[in-house]
């Protein structure tokens, strides 16, 4: 891992120097120290973010969604905007997964917006074609991973998650802000990767295809059908279980690369479809698999909130 990381940094430096040399005119002095990095790792630390927060191309987005229980014990899901307004990483905007990052024409939560809707929402947040983006949440990184996967689906690669989210920033003693971000709107161009999102028919075909792996990102108890948050208990026929919570350590950071690598076996080039309840936890599993080198991963965004409502879609309580 260290050698691969060093090699990547080396080639990044060479590419930067080549670009600056090509653009320099005679007598023009290039300042490597102050140059903008052309790429970004998929996972960054609070230290890295603090050091780069003032970079003009860097856009930080809070993706928080709140999951709480009301006085009757019923699960309540709410936008994290109020939490953002109470305190966020300085300069961060708010990416609203319950607002303009979902399709308003559907009653179900977290339905994917159209590419045009997504492009408009990203542009309004100040994300342009040449931006770099860091995503975080105040509670669960699954929310940030969902936006990360959507950006990749749209063809945008210069995006990372903040490891440990807002809590990691606070744990380092860094200040929060209550000032809303005021970034000018940018042009965000979509270069769609439709293969990164699976639909119901693709999942149904995968239940009878041993060359495609289905991965359930819900808790193991939910996978086994001990309780159900959706129309039917259990999991999609043929699916294995990889709870998104298992990817994190005790303080909410992603486990080390080596630990995660041991948790995910199988052919890195084979087709994998992850799912959960609404395509959120599944995005975190897909994000992790991408980091591990899996090349053909898709997220079933409809997930169980769509699948479980139709009795024709096979489900089972039998574990793999």
C-alpha positions in Angstrom: 0.0 0.0 0.0 2.8 2.5 0.9 4.7 1.9 -2.3 1.5 2.3 -4.4 0.6 5.5 -2.5 4.1 6.9 -3.0 4.0 6.1 -6.7 0.7 7.8 -7.1 2.0 10.9 -5.4 5.1 10.8 -7.6 3.2 10.7 -10.8 0.8 13.4 -9.6 3.8 15.7 -9.0 5.2 14.9 -12.4 1.8 15.6 -14.1 1.6 18.9 -12.2 5.1 20.0 -13.2 4.4 19.1 -16.9 1.2 21.0 -16.9 2.8 24.1 -15.4 5.7 23.9 -17.7 3.4 23.7 -20.8 1.4 26.7 -19.6 4.3 28.9 -18.6 5.4 31.7 -20.9 9.0 32.9 -21.2 10.0 34.8 -18.1 6.9 33.5 -16.2 7.8 32.2 -12.8 5.9 29.2 -11.6 5.3 28.7 -7.9 5.0 25.0 -7.1 4.4 25.6 -3.4 1.2 27.5 -4.1 -0.1 25.4 -7.0 -3.5 23.7 -6.8 -3.3 19.9 -6.7 -5.0 18.4 -9.7 -6.4 15.3 -7.9 -7.7 14.2 -4.5 -7.6 10.9 -2.6 -10.9 9.2 -2.0 -10.5 9.5 1.8 -8.9 12.5 3.5 -8.2 13.3 7.2 -9.3 16.3 9.2 -5.6 17.4 9.2 -5.5 17.4 5.4 -8.8 19.3 5.1 -7.6 21.9 7.6 -4.4 22.5 5.5 -6.4 22.8 2.2 -9.5 24.5 3.4 -8.6 27.8 1.8 -7.8 26.3 -1.6 -10.0 28.2 -4.1 -11.1 25.0 -6.0 -12.1 23.1 -2.9 -15.8 22.7 -2.1 -16.8 21.2 1.3 -20.3 19.8 1.7 -22.2 18.7 4.8 -24.4 15.7 3.8 -26.0 15.1 7.2 -29.4 13.4 7.5 -30.8 12.8 11.0 -32.3 9.5 12.0 -34.1 9.6 15.4 -36.9 7.9 17.3 -40.0 9.8 18.3 -41.7 9.5 21.7 -43.7 6.5 20.4 -40.5 4.7 19.3 -41.2 5.3 15.6 -38.2 6.0 13.4 -38.0 9.5 12.1 -35.8 10.7 9.3 -35.2 14.4 8.9 -33.0 16.8 7.0 -29.7 17.7 8.7 -30.0 21.4 7.7 -30.8 22.6 11.3 -27.8 20.6 12.5 -25.7 22.3 9.8 -26.9 25.7 10.7 -26.0 25.1 14.4 -22.4 24.5 13.5 -20.4 23.1 10.5 -16.9 23.0 9.1 -16.0 26.6 8.0 -16.9 27.3 4.3 -19.0 24.1 4.0 -22.3 24.2 2.1 -25.2 21.9 2.8 -26.0 19.0 0.4 -29.6 18.2 1.1 -30.3 14.5 0.4 -34.0 15.1 1.5 -34.3 18.1 -0.8 -32.8 18.9 -4.2 -30.6 15.8 -4.2 -33.6 13.6 -4.4 -36.3 13.5 -7.1 -39.3 15.6 -5.9 -41.7 13.8 -8.1 -41.6 10.6 -6.1 -43.1 10.0 -2.6 -40.4 7.6 -1.6 -37.3 9.0 0.1 -33.9 9.2 -1.5 -35.1 8.5 -5.1 -32.3 9.5 -7.5 -32.7 12.8 -9.2 -32.5 13.1 -12.9 -29.0 13.9 -14.3 -30.3 17.4 -15.1 -31.7 17.9 -11.5 -28.4 16.7 -10.0 -26.3 18.9 -12.2 -28.4 21.9 -11.3 -28.1 21.1 -7.5 -24.3 20.6 -7.7 -23.8 23.8 -9.7 -25.9 25.8 -7.2 -23.6 24.5 -4.4 -20.6 25.9 -6.2 -19.4 22.6 -7.6 -17.9 23.1 -11.1 -16.1 20.9 -13.5 -12.7 21.8 -12.1 -13.7 21.7 -8.4 -12.4 19.3 -5.8 -15.1 18.2 -3.3 -14.9 16.9 0.3 -18.0 15.4 1.8 -18.8 14.7 5.4 -21.7 14.0 7.7 -22.2 14.8 11.4 -23.2 11.3 12.3 -23.0 8.4 9.8 -20.6 8.5 6.8 -23.2 6.5 4.8 -24.9 9.8 3.9 -21.7 11.3 2.6 -20.9 8.1 0.7 -24.3 8.4 -1.0 -23.4 11.8 -2.4 -19.9 10.5 -3.3 -21.5 7.7 -5.4 -23.9 10.1 -7.1 -21.0 12.4 -8.1 -19.2 9.4 -9.5 -22.3 8.3 -11.3 -22.4 11.8 -12.9 -18.8 11.4 -14.1 -17.1 13.5 -11.4 -14.0 11.9 -9.9 -12.4 14.7 -7.8 -14.3 13.9 -4.7 -13.4 12.5 -1.2 -14.9 11.6 2.1 -13.7 13.2 5.3 -12.7 10.2 7.4 -14.6 10.3 10.7 -16.8 13.2 9.5 -17.6 16.2 11.6 -16.7 14.3 14.8 -13.1 13.9 13.6 -12.9 17.6 12.9 -14.3 18.4 16.4 -12.0 15.8 18.1 -9.0 17.6 16.7 -10.2 20.8 18.4 -11.0 22.6 15.2 -13.5 25.4 15.1 -17.1 25.3 13.7 -18.9 28.0 11.9 -22.5 29.1 11.7 -22.0 31.2 8.6 -23.8 29.7 5.6 -21.6 29.1 2.5 -22.0 31.7 -0.2 -20.3 30.2 -3.2 -21.1 31.5 -6.7 -22.9 29.0 -8.9 -20.8 27.0 -11.3 -21.3 25.0 -14.4 -21.5 21.3 -13.6 -21.4 19.0 -16.6 -22.7 15.4 -16.4 -20.8 12.6 -18.1 -23.1 9.9 -17.0 -21.9 6.4 -15.9 -25.3 4.5 -15.9 -23.6 1.2 -15.0 -22.9 2.6 -11.5 -26.7 2.5 -10.7 -28.8 -0.7 -10.9 -32.5 -1.0 -11.3 -35.0 -3.6 -10.2 -34.8 -5.6 -13.5 -31.0 -5.8 -13.2 -31.3 -7.0 -9.6 -33.9 -9.6 -10.6 -31.7 -10.9 -13.3 -28.8 -11.1 -10.8 -30.8 -13.4 -8.5 -30.3 -16.2 -11.1 -26.8 -15.3 -12.2 -23.9 -16.7 -10.3 -21.6 -14.2 -12.1 -23.2 -11.3 -10.3 -22.9 -10.8 -6.6 -25.6 -9.1 -4.5 -24.5 -7.6 -1.3 -27.0 -6.5 1.5 -25.6 -3.6 3.5 -28.2 -3.7 6.3 -27.5 -5.0 9.8 -27.1 -8.8 10.2 -30.4 -9.0 12.2 -32.3 -7.2 9.5 -30.7 -9.4 6.8 -31.8 -12.5 8.8 -35.3 -11.2 9.0 -35.4 -10.8 12.8 -37.0 -7.5 12.3 -38.0 -5.5 9.2 -38.2 -1.9 8.3 -39.8 -2.6 5.0 -42.8 -4.5 3.5 -41.3 -7.9 3.9 -38.6 -9.3 6.2 -35.3 -10.9 5.0 -33.1 -10.2 2.1 -33.0 -10.4 -1.7 -32.6 -14.0 -2.8 -28.9 -14.9 -3.3 -27.5 -11.8 -1.4 -24.7 -12.0 1.1 -24.4 -9.6 4.0 -21.9 -6.8 4.6 -23.4 -4.3 7.1 -22.0 -0.8 6.4 -21.5 -0.4 10.1 -18.9 -3.2 10.0 -16.7 -1.0 7.8 -16.1 1.5 10.7 -14.0 1.4 13.8 -15.2 2.4 17.3 -14.8 6.1 16.6 -16.6 6.1 13.3 -13.6 6.1 10.9 -13.2 3.7 8.1 -11.1 0.7 9.1 -7.6 0.4 7.7 -7.2 -0.7 4.1 -5.8 -4.1 5.1 -8.7 -4.8 7.5 -11.3 -3.9 4.8 -9.4 -5.9 2.2 -9.7 -9.0 4.4 -13.5 -8.4 4.7 -14.0 -8.3 1.0 -13.1 -11.3 -1.1 -14.0 -12.2 -4.7 -13.0 -11.2 -8.2 -12.2 -7.5 -8.3 -13.5 -7.4 -11.9 -16.8 -9.3 -11.4 -20.1 -7.5 -11.3 -21.4 -6.5 -7.8 -24.7 -4.9 -6.9 -25.1 -3.5 -3.4 -28.4 -2.6 -1.8 -29.9 -1.6 1.6 -33.1 0.1 2.4 -32.9 3.2 0.2 -29.4 3.1 -1.4 -27.6 4.9 1.4 -25.7 2.2 3.4 -25.3 0.4 0.1 -23.3 3.4 -1.1 -20.9 3.2 1.7 -20.2 -0.5 0.9 -19.9 0.3 -2.8 -17.5 3.2 -1.9 -15.3 0.9 0.1 -15.3 -1.8 -2.6 -14.2 0.9 -5.1 -11.3 1.8 -2.8 -10.3 -1.8 -2.7 -10.1 -2.1 -6.5 -13.5 -3.6 -7.4 -14.2 -2.2 -10.9 -17.8 -3.2 -11.6 -19.8 -2.1 -8.6 -23.3 -0.7 -8.8 -25.8 0.5 -6.2 -29.4 -0.5 -6.4 -30.9 2.8 -5.4 -34.5 1.6 -5.1 -33.3 -1.1 -2.6 -35.7 -2.7 -0.2 -38.1 0.2 -0.1 -38.9 -0.7 -3.7 -38.1 -4.4 -3.9 -40.0 -5.6 -0.8 -43.3 -4.0 -1.9 -43.7 -6.4 -4.9 -44.3 -10.1 -4.0 -42.9 -11.1 -7.4 -39.5 -10.0 -6.2 -37.9 -13.0 -4.4 -36.8 -12.6 -0.8 -35.6 -15.2 1.7 -34.7 -15.6 5.3 -32.0 -18.2 4.5 -28.5 -16.9 5.1 -25.6 -17.5 2.6 
